[in-house]
Amino acid sequence: MRYLPSLCLVLLTGLLLGGCASQTTTPAQFSGYLADYSQLQPATSATGAPVLRWISPQFNNARYRTVYVEKPSFYPQPAPSDQVSAQTLENVRDYLHQALIRELQGRMTVVSEPTRDSLVLRSAITGVTVSTEGLKAYEVIPVALVLAAATTAAGTRDRDSAIFIEMEALDGRTSAPMLRVVRKGHGLTLENSSTQLTLDDLKPVLDVWARDARDFQPGPR
């Protein structure tokens, strides 16, 4: 039977990231997509969840009149498995892109091309994993889009799905980074090793990330 575990939310620029404190992305799972991870610090997302985030001292959201949302990329390149298909990965990427646009346009003007007054959001899905429920948490070095290893005797156990993302917001005029976030989120639990992961299993996570992006506030500096 499927159920929705705690969604350890959040993230970045209004923007995303988070998860339960014990379920944030670890340094061993950083993909290399971002140029610098050294300044990431624990913080709290718009929904009150713990996050890893860096905000530039020069960031002032009042100066950005528009936002340009790049289509998320994959980093590293996807390696589909029997349980996580290439089509699902593409569906997830497309849905996240549209969800970010949908939510952010309620707060800012979303443009099809960045301008000098734009905040440019770029992101990469760095992992989509399925691991056996109840077994020791598994880590990937680096995070890859693969099915998590599990014992052959556990084929009928429930499987936990997770997705990793790294995002940054750039100044449209200077291309200087204004925000960086790394996040892990949890989707629905799959019934067993034969159950295919689908977009619907990850939609709750993607929707939360997009809403956190919309509601992000940098707080006092």
C-alpha positions, 0 to 999 in steps of 0.5 A: 500500500502506498503512503506519503512519508514526511516530505522533508521539504523546501528549497531555494530562491524562494527557492528550495531545499530541505528535508528532515534534519537527518535527511538533508543531502550530505557532502558525499552526495554533492554532485559538482554541479555547483561551483562552491559548496563550502558556504552552505549553511543550515537554514529554515525554508519558507515552510519551516523545514531545515535547509542547506543554503547560501545567500550572497551578502549582495543579494537584494530581491527588490532589485529584480523585476523579473525571473528567468527559469532555466529548464532543469538539467541532469547532472550527472547524465541519467542512467535509467534503471528497470525501476526508474525509466528515462521517460520518467526522468524526462517527465520529472524534469518537465514537471519541475520546470513548469511548477516553478514557472507556475508558482513564481509567476504569482510573485514576479514576472516570468520572462522567456529571456533573461534581462539585466533586471532578471534573477536567473534560476538554474538547477540540476536534478542530481539523483533519483533513487529507490532504496529498500525501506528499513535498510541502512541508508545508502549513499552515492559518491557521486549521486547518480540516477540509478536504482539503489542497491538492495539485498535480493531477499528484500525484493518484496519490501516497500521501497523509498523514493528520493530525489536530489536537486542543486539550484542557484540564482544568478544576477542577470546583469553580472551572472554573479551567484546570489543564492545556492541550495542543495536539497533532497526530497522524498516521494511516495513509497513503492510497493516492491522492486517491481513497481515502476517509479512514476511522475506521480510518485514525485509530484508532491515533492516537486510541488512543495519545492516550487511553492517554497521558491515562490514564498522564499524570503531572505530574512534580515541581513 
